[in-house]
C-alpha cells in the first residue's frame, strides 16, 4: 500500500509528541530527527529532506507551538502544511489549447507504464470531460507496442491512430490532421521509450515536440523506482522542457520518495497517479490529500469522489426509496456488490478512512479472497429465480439446495449470504430511522 512504511514511522514520531502535555525545543528537535530518518528511508531526496526539516523546525520552535494546549497536534498540522507545499500545494490540472485539438505528449523510459497510462488518461478524459480523445501510436520500436495501445484503447472506448513503423514525426503530424478532420480532442501521443536515457531517444522526442508543438509534455515515471524516478524527471526536463509528471504504480510504492521529491527537484507538478492495474485506476494528484494519507489522516474527499463515480445517482435515489419503504431486495444487494467492486482496491479504500490509514496490516486483507467471495455471492443470487430474489422469505431448504447446486456452492454459503443481506437490510433501515430524526445526511445530495 502506498506510503505504508513512511506513514508508520511518522506516526511513531508523532505519538511521542502527543503523549507530552507541553513541548520544549529539545522535544521538537528529537521528533524532527525521526522525521528526517523516516523521509530518507522513504528514498526522498537528501536536499529536499534537509530543507523540509529546516522549515518545519523553524515553525515548530516558535512560541505558537510551544505554548499550545495540544502541541503534538500543532506539529502534525505544520508537517501536513509543509508536505502539501512540498508536493505542489494544489492539484495541477491539464491545460487546453484554444485551437483544438489539444495535444498531450507522453514520454518516459521503457517499463514505466506509458502505453497503459495513455489509455488510462484517455479513458479518464472521456468519462469526466465528455470528450473524444485520440490515442496515437508513436512507439514504432518496441515489439507489439502498437497492438498493446489498440487493446488498451478498445478497452476504454477510445480510438487509436497508427501508421505502422514509419517515422514517428510523420505519424504525429498525420494524427493531428486526422483529429481535426474527425473531431477528436485531445490527441495523446504514446512515444517510444528506452531502457535508459540516450541522445538518440531525446533527439527523436525533440523532433516530435518541434513538429506538433504539444500543449503539454508529460513524463511518465515508475514511482517504485524512488530516487531514480526523480533523476529521470530531472534529465527529461532539461532535455525536453516538461509540463508535468505522471506517477505510475503508486499503489505499490510503500516508501513514497518519488511523490514527495519530484516537484521540489524539477519544479514540475505531479498531475496524475496510477493507483492500480485496472484501466480506471488513475487519479488527479492532490498534494493536500496525499499529505493527509502520508500522515495517516485519511482522504475523505477522494473516497467520496470514488463513490460518486461508482454509484449511479438515480440508482442511489431508488435505493433510498426502497430503504425507506422496506423493499430492499437481493437484486438491490447484487447491485451494491457491483458498485463496491467499481470503487477499486479494498486496501486503498480503507486507507482513505481517517483513523485507519497507516494502521492497516496488509496481511489481514486478502484482495483475492474478497474478490472470490464477491463472485460467489453474485453466483448465488443469480442462481435464484426472480421471485426468490425479490422475496427471500420463501427460500426453504429444498430451494437453498437447488441454488447451491446451481451456483457451485454449499447450503451453508447460501445461508451466509442471506445473513449478510439481512444485516445490510437492517442497517439501511436503521439509517433511515436515524435520518428521520435529523441526525444523518445522505450522500450525493439525495433527499
VOPAGU-2260 file (C-alpha; in pm, 1 decimal, decimal comma):
REM VOPAGU-2260
SITE   aa  ch    i         X         Y         Z
SITE  UNK   A    0       0,0       0,0       0,0
SITE  UNK   A    1     126,7     347,4     -90,9
SITE  UNK   A    2     341,2     517,4     177,1
SITE  UNK   A    3     277,5     238,4     429,4
SITE  UNK   A    4     633,1     235,6     566,0
SITE  UNK   A    5     663,5     614,0     581,1
SITE  UNK   A    6     322,8     656,0     744,2
SITE  UNK   A    7     405,8     411,7    1021,9
SITE  UNK   A    8     741,3     575,5    1102,5
SITE  UNK   A    9     593,2     926,9    1107,5
SITE  UNK   A   10     308,6     812,0    1328,6
SITE  UNK   A   11     558,3     667,1    1575,4
SITE  UNK   A   12     735,9    1002,1    1596,2
SITE  UNK   A   13     412,5    1195,4    1644,7
SITE  UNK   A   14     275,8     954,3    1907,9
SITE  UNK   A   15     567,6    1051,1    2131,6
SITE  UNK   A   16     479,4    1418,9    2091,5
SITE  UNK   A   17     110,4    1362,3    2163,1
SITE  UNK   A   18     197,0    1192,0    2491,4
SITE  UNK   A   19     351,6    1514,6    2621,9
SITE  UNK   A   20     148,9    1793,6    2779,7
SITE  UNK   A   21     389,1    2061,9    2666,0
SITE  UNK   A   22     682,1    2063,9    2427,8
SITE  UNK   A   23    1024,5    2213,6    2463,5
SITE  UNK   A   24    1279,2    2281,3    2192,4
SITE  UNK   A   25    1455,2    1951,6    2253,2
SITE  UNK   A   26    1129,2    1757,7    2203,5
SITE  UNK   A   27    1085,5    1920,3    1862,5
SITE  UNK   A   28    1447,8    1850,1    1762,7
SITE  UNK   A   29    1414,5    1484,7    1864,7
SITE  UNK   A   30    1092,3    1447,2    1665,3
SITE  UNK   A   31    1245,7    1616,7    1361,3
SITE  UNK   A   32    1540,9    1376,7    1376,7
SITE  UNK   A   33    1296,4    1086,8    1348,1
SITE  UNK   A   34    1105,4    1261,8    1068,2
SITE  UNK   A   35    1435,1    1315,2     881,2
SITE  UNK   A   36    1525,2     946,0     911,4
SITE  UNK   A   37    1175,6     838,1     803,7
SITE  UNK   A   38    1192,6    1055,7     490,4
SITE  UNK   A   39    1543,6     942,0     398,1
SITE  UNK   A   40    1441,4     575,6     440,3
SITE  UNK   A   41    1146,3     650,6     212,3
SITE  UNK   A   42    1403,1     744,7     -56,0
SITE  UNK   A   43    1321,4    1116,4     -51,3
SITE  UNK   A   44    1597,0    1333,6    -200,0
SITE  UNK   A   45    1851,4    1431,3      68,5
SITE  UNK   A   46    1847,0    1804,2     -11,7
SITE  UNK   A   47    1467,2    1800,9     -12,5
SITE  UNK   A   48    1463,8    1636,0     331,1
SITE  UNK   A   49    1717,7    1883,4     467,9
SITE  UNK   A   50    1518,8    2185,5     350,5
SITE  UNK   A   51    1186,9    2035,0     465,1
SITE  UNK   A   52    1308,0    1957,7     818,7
SITE  UNK   A   53    1459,6    2304,8     847,4
SITE  UNK   A   54    1131,2    2475,0     755,0
SITE  UNK   A   55     923,1    2257,8     988,2
SITE  UNK   A   56    1166,7    2305,4    1278,1
SITE  UNK   A   57    1166,3    2684,3    1238,7
SITE  UNK   A   58     788,0    2694,1    1251,7
SITE  UNK   A   59     756,8    2442,2    1536,8
SITE  UNK   A   60    1008,1    2605,2    1771,1
SITE  UNK   A   61     811,2    2930,1    1759,8
SITE  UNK   A   62     608,3    3041,9    2062,9
SITE  UNK   A   63     282,7    2947,3    1889,1
SITE  UNK   A   64     361,7    2574,1    1912,5
SITE  UNK   A   65     536,1    2557,9    2246,9
SITE  UNK   A   66     253,3    2741,7    2427,1
SITE  UNK   A   67     -23,7    2543,1    2259,2
SITE  UNK   A   68    -256,3    2323,5    2466,3
SITE  UNK   A   69    -217,8    2048,1    2204,4
SITE  UNK   A   70     141,4    2094,0    2083,9
SITE  UNK   A   71     165,9    1747,9    1927,8
SITE  UNK   A   72    -133,0    1817,1    1705,9
SITE  UNK   A   73       9,9    2155,5    1612,3
SITE  UNK   A   74     334,4    1992,9    1497,8
SITE  UNK   A   75     137,5    1747,2    1282,2
SITE  UNK   A   76     -53,6    2043,6    1135,2
SITE  UNK   A   77     273,0    2217,2    1043,1
SITE  UNK   A   78     417,4    1897,5     889,6
SITE  UNK   A   79      96,1    1848,5     692,3
SITE  UNK   A   80     108,6    2204,4     554,5
SITE  UNK   A   81     477,0    2181,4     461,2
SITE  UNK   A   82     431,5    1837,4     297,8
SITE  UNK   A   83     144,4    1978,0      92,1
SITE  UNK   A   84     357,9    2273,5     -18,6
SITE  UNK   A   85     649,8    2041,5     -97,0
SITE  UNK   A   86     438,2    1833,8    -335,0
SITE  UNK   A   87     297,2    2134,8    -517,3
SITE  UNK   A   88      32,6    2291,3    -294,5
SITE  UNK   A   89    -270,0    2238,4    -518,1
SITE  UNK   A   90    -386,1    1998,7    -788,4
SITE  UNK   A   91    -222,4    2094,2   -1120,4
SITE  UNK   A   92    -482,1    2049,3   -1392,8
SITE  UNK   A   93    -417,4    1983,7   -1758,9
SITE  UNK   A   94    -429,0    2295,1   -1973,8
SITE  UNK   A   95    -624,3    2308,9   -2300,5
SITE  UNK   A   96    -542,9    2461,9   -2635,7
SITE  UNK   A   97    -760,3    2748,6   -2762,1
SITE  UNK   A   98    -728,4    2592,6   -3107,6
SITE  UNK   A   99    -829,3    2222,0   -3084,9
SITE  UNK   A  100    -713,8    1955,7   -3088,6
SITE  UNK   A  101    -512,2    1982,6   -2768,7
SITE  UNK   A  102    -201,5    1763,3   -2791,2
SITE  UNK   A  103     -54,7    1583,3   -2488,5
SITE  UNK   A  104     279,6    1412,7   -2545,4
SITE  UNK   A  105     366,0    1127,7   -2309,5
SITE  UNK   A  106     732,2    1033,4   -2273,1
SITE  UNK   A  107     943,7     819,8   -2040,5
SITE  UNK   A  108    1163,6     515,1   -2007,9
SITE  UNK   A  109    1060,9     164,7   -2109,5
SITE  UNK   A  110     870,5     -22,2   -1840,4
SITE  UNK   A  111     728,2     287,6   -1671,5
SITE  UNK   A  112     377,2     204,3   -1793,5
SITE  UNK   A  113     349,6     475,0   -2058,5
SITE  UNK   A  114     121,2     290,8   -2301,9
SITE  UNK   A  115    -117,4     178,3   -2028,9
SITE  UNK   A  116    -118,0     529,1   -1883,0
SITE  UNK   A  117    -205,3     674,4   -2225,1
SITE  UNK   A  118    -516,2     456,1   -2221,4
SITE  UNK   A  119    -598,0     543,5   -1861,1
SITE  UNK   A  120    -565,7     915,5   -1933,8
SITE  UNK   A  121    -777,0     888,9   -2247,9
SITE  UNK   A  122   -1044,8     695,2   -2060,2
SITE  UNK   A  123   -1046,1     945,3   -1773,5
SITE  UNK   A  124   -1085,8    1243,0   -2009,0
SITE  UNK   A  125   -1364,4    1064,6   -2194,0
SITE  UNK   A  126   -1550,5     984,9   -1870,2
SITE  UNK   A  127   -1506,9    1313,8   -1687,5
SITE  UNK   A  128   -1495,9    1571,1   -1967,9
SITE  UNK   A  129   -1726,9    1401,8   -2221,3
SITE  UNK   A  130   -1466,7    1440,8   -2496,9
SITE  UNK   A  131   -1347,2    1213,9   -2777,9
SITE  UNK   A  132    -973,8    1158,8   -2724,2
SITE  UNK   A  133    -743,5    1001,3   -2981,9
SITE  UNK   A  134    -452,9     777,4   -2881,1
SITE  UNK   A  135    -157,4     786,5   -3120,5
SITE  UNK   A  136      94,2     501,3   -3156,2
SITE  UNK   A  137     431,6     677,7   -3194,8
SITE  UNK   A  138     629,8     391,5   -3038,0
SITE  UNK   A  139     741,4     210,8   -3353,0
SITE  UNK   A  140    1029,8      16,0   -3198,4
SITE  UNK   A  141     903,5    -193,3   -2908,9
SITE  UNK   A  142     754,0    -525,4   -3023,9
SITE  UNK   A  143     373,8    -528,0   -3000,6
SITE  UNK   A  144     362,3    -167,2   -2868,6
SITE  UNK   A  145     109,7     -66,3   -3134,7
SITE  UNK   A  146    -108,9    -369,4   -3066,1
SITE  UNK   A  147     -92,6    -302,9   -2691,7
SITE  UNK   A  148    -218,4      53,0   -2743,1
SITE  UNK   A  149    -501,0     -76,6   -2966,2
SITE  UNK   A  150    -610,5    -324,6   -2698,3
SITE  UNK   A  151    -596,0     -57,6   -2427,4
SITE  UNK   A  152    -786,9     188,9   -2646,3
SITE  UNK   A  153   -1055,8     -66,2   -2727,3
SITE  UNK   A  154   -1098,6    -146,5   -2357,1
SITE  UNK   A  155   -1153,5     218,7   -2255,5
SITE  UNK   A  156   -1353,8     301,7   -2569,7
SITE  UNK   A  157   -1101,3     545,1   -2721,7
SITE  UNK   A  158    -992,5     545,6   -3088,1
SITE  UNK   A  159    -629,5     465,6   -3174,2
SITE  UNK   A  160    -438,8     616,0   -3468,9
SITE  UNK   A  161    -147,7     411,4   -3607,3
SITE  UNK   A  162      51,9     404,7   -3928,4
SITE  UNK   A  163     276,7     109,7   -3862,7
SITE  UNK   A  164     650,5     154,9   -3823,2
SITE  UNK   A  165     713,0     474,1   -4021,4
SITE  UNK   A  166     880,6     788,8   -3884,6
SITE  UNK   A  167     715,1     886,7   -3550,4
SITE  UNK   A  168     724,8    1254,9   -3651,1
SITE  UNK   A  169     512,8    1179,3   -3960,0
SITE  UNK   A  170     273,2     968,7   -3751,7
SITE  UNK   A  171     223,4    1255,1   -3505,7
SITE  UNK   A  172     159,9    1508,5   -3785,2
SITE  UNK   A  173     -89,9    1282,0   -3963,6
SITE  UNK   A  174    -266,2    1204,4   -3635,4
SITE  UNK   A  175    -332,9    1571,5   -3569,1
SITE  UNK   A  176    -473,4    1621,3   -3920,2
SITE  UNK   A  177    -692,7    1314,3   -3863,8
SITE  UNK   A  178    -809,5    1452,7   -3529,2
SITE  UNK   A  179    -901,7    1789,5   -3684,3
SITE  UNK   A  180   -1096,4    1624,2   -3965,8
SITE  UNK   A  181   -1286,3    1375,1   -3747,3
SITE  UNK   A  182   -1333,1    1599,5   -3441,2
SITE  UNK   A  183   -1110,9    1409,4   -3198,2
SITE  UNK   A  184    -982,3    1603,4   -2897,3
SITE  UNK   A  185    -744,6    1574,7   -2717,8
SITE  UNK   A  186    -467,6    1388,1   -2901,9
SITE  UNK   A  187    -248,5    1174,8   -2671,4
SITE  UNK   A  188      87,8    1074,4   -2818,3
SITE  UNK   A  189     238,0     749,0   -2687,2
SITE  UNK   A  190     605,8     793,7   -2773,5
SITE  UNK   A  191     889,9     543,1   -2769,4
SITE  UNK   A  192    1088,8     470,3   -2455,5
SITE  UNK   A  193    1431,6     322,1   -2389,7
SITE  UNK   A  194    1581,8     109,8   -2117,1
SITE  UNK   A  195    1799,0     409,0   -2032,5
SITE  UNK   A  196    1828,6     771,4   -2141,6
SITE  UNK   A  197    2027,9     826,8   -2462,5
SITE  UNK   A  198    2078,0    1115,0   -2704,0
SITE  UNK   A  199    1909,8     936,6   -2996,6
SITE  UNK   A  200    1589,8     897,6   -2791,8
SITE  UNK   A  201    1596,6    1258,1   -2679,5
SITE  UNK   A  202    1650,9    1386,0   -3033,4
SITE  UNK   A  203    1352,0    1189,8   -3162,0
SITE  UNK   A  204    1135,4    1327,3   -2882,6
SITE  UNK   A  205    1255,4    1681,4   -2957,2
SITE  UNK   A  206    1172,2    1627,2   -3326,0
SITE  UNK   A  207     818,1    1518,1   -3238,5
SITE  UNK   A  208     782,1    1811,1   -2999,5
SITE  UNK   A  209     901,6    2064,8   -3258,8
SITE  UNK   A  210     677,4    1916,5   -3529,5
SITE  UNK   A  211     345,6    1921,4   -3342,0
SITE  UNK   A  212     401,9    2172,7   -3057,8
SITE  UNK   A  213     217,1    1979,7   -2784,0
SITE  UNK   A  214      13,7    2173,6   -2530,5
SITE  UNK   A  215     179,1    1970,7   -2254,7
SITE  UNK   A  216     469,9    1725,9   -2236,4
SITE  UNK   A  217     403,2    1476,7   -1958,1
SITE  UNK   A  218     669,6    1243,2   -1823,7
SITE  UNK   A  219     551,5     900,3   -1708,5
SITE  UNK   A  220     771,3     758,3   -1430,8
SITE  UNK   A  221     752,8     447,9   -1214,1
SITE  UNK   A  222     701,2     556,1    -851,8
SITE  UNK   A  223     855,4     231,1    -727,5
SITE  UNK   A  224    1197,9     333,4    -861,3
SITE  UNK   A  225    1215,5     602,3    -592,0
SITE  UNK   A  226    1507,8     840,8    -629,4
SITE  UNK   A  227    1577,9     709,2    -982,1
SITE  UNK   A  228    1234,9     841,1   -1084,8
SITE  UNK   A  229    1337,3    1185,7    -963,2
SITE  UNK   A  230    1667,6    1170,1   -1152,7
SITE  UNK   A  231    1487,9    1064,2   -1472,4
SITE  UNK   A  232    1242,3    1352,2   -1428,8
SITE  UNK   A  233    1527,2    1599,3   -1392,3
SITE  UNK   A  234    1704,0    1472,0   -1706,6
SITE  UNK   A  235    1390,7    1472,1   -1923,9
SITE  UNK   A  236    1302,0    1819,5   -1801,2
SITE  UNK   A  237    1644,4    1955,6   -1904,9
SITE  UNK   A  238    1621,5    1793,8   -2248,7
SITE  UNK   A  239    1255,1    1846,2   -2335,5
SITE  UNK   A  240    1103,3    2101,1   -2101,2
SITE  UNK   A  241     832,0    1914,1   -1913,3
SITE  UNK   A  242     492,3    2049,8   -1812,8
SITE  UNK   A  243     413,9    1779,6   -1561,4
SITE  UNK   A  244     474,7    1428,4   -1431,8
SITE  UNK   A  245     252,7    1122,2   -1408,9
SITE  UNK   A  246     346,2     866,5   -1142,2
SITE  UNK   A  247     258,7     504,1   -1217,0
SITE  UNK   A  248     244,5     213,7    -969,7
SITE  UNK   A  249     195,7     449,6    -675,7
SITE  UNK   A  250     -17,7     182,2    -509,9
SITE  UNK   A  251     287,0     -46,9    -492,3
SITE  UNK   A  252     527,1     214,5    -354,0
SITE  UNK   A  253     534,4     168,1      22,6
SITE  UNK   A  254     806,1     434,1      57,5
SITE  UNK   A  255     675,6     735,6    -136,2
SITE  UNK   A  256    1007,3     909,6    -208,2
SITE  UNK   A  257     930,0     990,8    -571,4
SITE  UNK   A  258     593,3    1152,2    -495,2
SITE  UNK   A  259     748,5    1376,3    -232,0
SITE  UNK   A  260    1066,0    1470,5    -422,9
SITE  UNK   A  261     964,7    1523,3    -787,3
SITE  UNK   A  262     810,2    1870,4    -757,4
SITE  UNK   A  263    1086,0    2003,6    -531,0
SITE  UNK   A  264    1368,3    1878,8    -756,4
SITE  UNK   A  265    1224,9    1950,8   -1102,4
SITE  UNK   A  266     983,0    2233,1   -1028,4
SITE  UNK   A  267     724,2    2041,3   -1234,7
SITE  UNK   A  268     396,7    1927,9   -1074,8
SITE  UNK   A  269     269,2    1572,6   -1049,5
SITE  UNK   A  270     -59,3    1582,1   -1239,9
SITE  UNK   A  271    -184,1    1223,2   -1215,3
SITE  UNK   A  272    -103,5     899,6   -1036,1
SITE  UNK   A  273    -170,2     540,6   -1133,7
SITE  UNK   A  274    -320,0     358,8    -836,8
SITE  UNK   A  275    -376,8       5,6    -962,7
SITE  UNK   A  276    -376,6    -233,2   -1256,7
SITE  UNK   A  277    -726,7    -156,8   -1386,7
SITE  UNK   A  278    -760,3      97,7   -1666,7
SITE  UNK   A  279    -983,2     306,5   -1440,4
SITE  UNK   A  280    -713,8     323,3   -1169,9
SITE  UNK   A  281    -594,4     678,5   -1233,9
SITE  UNK   A  282    -641,9     980,7   -1007,3
SITE  UNK   A  283    -562,0    1350,1   -1032,3
SITE  UNK   A  284    -275,7    1415,7    -791,5
SITE  UNK   A  285    -389,1    1632,6    -499,6
SITE  UNK   A  286     -89,8    1729,8    -279,1
SITE  UNK   A  287    -310,7    1815,7      19,9
SITE  UNK   A  288    -491,3    1481,3       6,9
SITE  UNK   A  289    -165,5    1293,4     -45,7
SITE  UNK   A  290     -12,2    1466,8     257,4
SITE  UNK   A  291    -312,5    1356,7     464,8
SITE  UNK   A  292    -267,2     996,9     350,6
SITE  UNK   A  293     105,1    1004,5     428,9
SITE  UNK   A  294      32,8    1128,9     781,1
SITE  UNK   A  295    -232,8     861,1     837,2
SITE  UNK   A  296    -517,1    1114,3     837,9
SITE  UNK   A  297    -712,6     950,5     555,1
SITE  UNK   A  298    -851,5    1108,0     239,2
SITE  UNK   A  299   -1225,6    1153,7     265,9
SITE  UNK   A  300   -1260,8    1371,4     -46,0
SITE  UNK   A  301   -1104,8    1109,2    -275,3
SITE  UNK   A  302   -1319,7     841,6    -111,2
SITE  UNK   A  303   -1634,1    1045,8    -183,9
SITE  UNK   A  304   -1524,9    1103,6    -543,8
SITE  UNK   A  305   -1467,8     730,6    -594,1
SITE  UNK   A  306   -1814,8     661,0    -455,2
SITE  UNK   A  307   -1974,1     924,7    -677,9
SITE  UNK   A  308   -1802,2     780,2    -984,0
SITE  UNK   A  309   -1905,3     423,4    -899,7
SITE  UNK   A  310   -2262,3     492,2    -788,5
SITE  UNK   A  311   -2529,9     598,2   -1032,4
SITE  UNK   A  312   -2715,1     886,7    -866,6
SITE  UNK   A  313   -3056,1     780,3    -999,2
SITE  UNK   A  314   -2997,3     423,4    -879,3
SITE  UNK   A  315   -2886,0     557,0    -541,4
SITE  UNK   A  316   -3206,5     759,4    -518,1
SITE  UNK   A  317   -3412,6     448,4    -592,5
SITE  UNK   A  318   -3217,2     260,9    -325,6
SITE  UNK   A  319   -3302,8     528,1     -68,6
SITE  UNK   A  320   -3671,1     498,2    -158,5
SITE  UNK   A  321   -3655,8     120,8    -119,8
SITE  UNK   A  322   -3479,3     150,9     215,4
SITE  UNK   A  323   -3743,1     395,8     331,1
SITE  UNK   A  324   -4026,9     162,5     224,9
SITE  UNK   A  325   -3851,9    -154,6     347,7
SITE  UNK   A  326   -3843,2    -308,7      -3,4
SITE  UNK   A  327   -3465,1    -360,6     -28,2
SITE  UNK   A  328   -3424,4    -691,7    -214,5
SITE  UNK   A  329   -3146,1    -931,0    -306,9
SITE  UNK   A  330   -3145,1    -769,8    -654,2
SITE  UNK   A  331   -3056,6    -439,3    -486,5
SITE  UNK   A  332   -2792,6    -616,1    -278,9
SITE  UNK   A  333   -2642,5    -756,2    -601,4
SITE  UNK   A  334   -2627,2    -402,0    -744,6
SITE  UNK   A  335   -2445,0    -285,6    -432,4
SITE  UNK   A  336   -2182,9    -559,9    -474,0
SITE  UNK   A  337   -2122,6    -440,9    -830,6
SITE  UNK   A  338   -2089,4     -76,3    -725,4
SITE  UNK   A  339   -1845,2    -163,5    -447,9
SITE  UNK   A  340   -1626,5    -354,9    -695,8
SITE  UNK   A  341   -1606,7     -45,1    -917,1
SITE  UNK   A  342   -1453,8     158,3    -634,0
SITE  UNK   A  343   -1124,5     -33,4    -652,2
SITE  UNK   A  344    -890,3    -193,8    -401,9
SITE  UNK   A  345   -1025,4    -255,1     -51,3
SITE  UNK   A  346    -684,6    -165,7      96,0
SITE  UNK   A  347    -684,9     170,4     -80,5
SITE  UNK   A  348   -1042,3     245,9      28,0
SITE  UNK   A  349    -964,8     164,4     392,0
SITE  UNK   A  350    -651,8     378,1     370,1
SITE  UNK   A  351    -869,7     678,0     282,4
SITE  UNK   A  352   -1072,5     647,4     602,6
SITE  UNK   A  353    -940,5     871,8     881,9
SITE  UNK   A  354    -810,4     667,3    1172,7
SITE  UNK   A  355    -745,6     358,3     960,8
SITE  UNK   A  356    -479,3     495,8     727,0
SITE  UNK   A  357    -137,7     370,7     834,2
SITE  UNK   A  358    -290,1     121,4    1079,6
SITE  UNK   A  359    -394,1    -142,7     830,2
SITE  UNK   A  360    -194,1    -462,2     818,7
SITE  UNK   A  361    -181,9    -564,6     452,8
SITE  UNK   A  362    -155,9    -930,4     553,5
SITE  UNK   A  363    -500,5    -903,7     713,7
SITE  UNK   A  364    -661,8    -801,6     383,4
SITE  UNK   A  365    -665,3   -1066,4     113,6
SITE  UNK   A  366    -790,3    -890,9    -202,3
SITE  UNK   A  367    -807,0   -1220,7    -390,9
SITE  UNK   A  368   -1016,3   -1380,6    -117,4
SITE  UNK   A  369   -1251,8   -1079,4    -108,9
SITE  UNK   A  370   -1288,2   -1093,0    -487,0
SITE  UNK   A  371   -1370,8   -1463,2    -479,0
SITE  UNK   A  372   -1629,6   -1407,1    -204,9
SITE  UNK   A  373   -1795,6   -1134,1    -411,3
SITE  UNK   A  374   -1809,5   -1358,5    -718,9
SITE  UNK   A  375   -1950,2   -1642,0    -508,6
SITE  UNK   A  376   -2224,4   -1416,4    -370,5
SITE  UNK   A  377   -2307,7   -1294,7    -721,0
SITE  UNK   A  378   -2332,6   -1654,9    -843,3
SITE  UNK   A  379   -2566,8   -1747,4    -556,8
SITE  UNK   A  380   -2802,4   -1454,7    -621,4
SITE  UNK   A  381   -2801,1   -1512,9    -998,6
SITE  UNK   A  382   -2891,8   -1880,0    -938,6
SITE  UNK   A  383   -3218,6   -1771,1    -775,7
SITE  UNK   A  384   -3541,0   -1707,7    -959,5
SITE  UNK   A  385   -3665,1   -1350,7    -985,5
SITE  UNK   A  386   -3936,0   -1429,7    -730,1
SITE  UNK   A  387   -3676,3   -1565,0    -484,0
SITE  UNK   A  388   -3451,5   -1258,7    -525,4
SITE  UNK   A  389   -3743,5   -1027,2    -456,6
SITE  UNK   A  390   -3886,3   -1230,7    -170,8
SITE  UNK   A  391   -3607,7   -1420,6      14,1
SITE  UNK   A  392   -3852,4   -1532,6     284,6
SITE  UNK   A  393   -3973,1   -1812,1      53,3
SITE  UNK   A  394   -3628,1   -1974,6      47,4
SITE  UNK   A  395   -3686,3   -2309,0     216,3
SITE  UNK   A  396   -3439,4   -2598,5     246,7
SITE  UNK   A  397   -3510,9   -2750,1     -96,4
SITE  UNK   A  398   -3479,7   -2414,2    -273,9
SITE  UNK   A  399   -3147,8   -2347,5     -99,2
SITE  UNK   A  400   -3015,7   -2688,7    -208,5
SITE  UNK   A  401   -3110,9   -2609,1    -568,9
SITE  UNK   A  402   -2946,7   -2265,6    -552,7
SITE  UNK   A  403   -2630,0   -2411,2    -400,0
SITE  UNK   A  404   -2608,1   -2673,5    -675,8
SITE  UNK   A  405   -2670,0   -2410,8    -944,9
SITE  UNK   A  406   -2402,3   -2174,0    -813,7
SITE  UNK   A  407   -2139,9   -2435,5    -730,6
SITE  UNK   A  408   -2156,5   -2352,7    -360,1
SITE  UNK   A  409   -2290,7   -2511,1     -41,1
SITE  UNK   A  410   -2612,4   -2454,9     152,0
SITE  UNK   A  411   -2401,0   -2308,0     433,7
SITE  UNK   A  412   -2264,7   -2045,9     191,7
SITE  UNK   A  413   -2617,4   -1965,5      73,5
SITE  UNK   A  414   -2722,6   -1916,9     436,4
SITE  UNK   A  415   -2418,9   -1692,8     498,5
SITE  UNK   A  416   -2514,8   -1470,6     204,5
SITE  UNK   A  417   -2872,5   -1443,4     331,8
SITE  UNK   A  418   -2740,7   -1346,1     675,7
SITE  UNK   A  419   -2518,7   -1074,2     520,5
SITE  UNK   A  420   -2811,7    -947,3     315,3
SITE  UNK   A  421   -3033,3    -930,1     624,3
SITE  UNK   A  422   -2765,1    -735,7     813,1
SITE  UNK   A  423   -2737,7    -488,7     523,0
SITE  UNK   A  424   -3116,7    -452,6     511,4
SITE  UNK   A  425   -3137,0    -385,1     885,4
SITE  UNK   A  426   -2852,6    -135,2     865,6
SITE  UNK   A  427   -3030,6      58,8     591,3
SITE  UNK   A  428   -3348,4      52,6     795,4
SITE  UNK   A  429   -3164,5     196,3    1096,5
SITE  UNK   A  430   -3001,7     463,5     877,1
SITE  UNK   A  431   -3339,0     576,5     750,2
SITE  UNK   A  432   -3470,4     587,2    1107,2
SITE  UNK   A  433   -3172,7     796,6    1215,4
SITE  UNK   A  434   -3224,1    1030,1     920,1
SITE  UNK   A  435   -3588,1    1089,9    1012,0
SITE  UNK   A  436   -3465,8    1210,9    1350,0
SITE  UNK   A  437   -3240,1    1461,2    1173,7
SITE  UNK   A  438   -2905,5    1305,6    1262,3
SITE  UNK   A  439   -2796,3    1176,7     922,9
SITE  UNK   A  440   -2726,7    1348,5     593,4
SITE  UNK   A  441   -2733,0    1119,5     290,3
SITE  UNK   A  442   -2453,0    1135,6      33,5
SITE  UNK   A  443   -2460,9    1272,1    -322,4
SITE  UNK   A  444   -2717,2    1541,4    -240,8
SITE  UNK   A  445   -3001,6    1290,1    -202,9
SITE  UNK   A  446   -3304,3    1395,2      -2,7
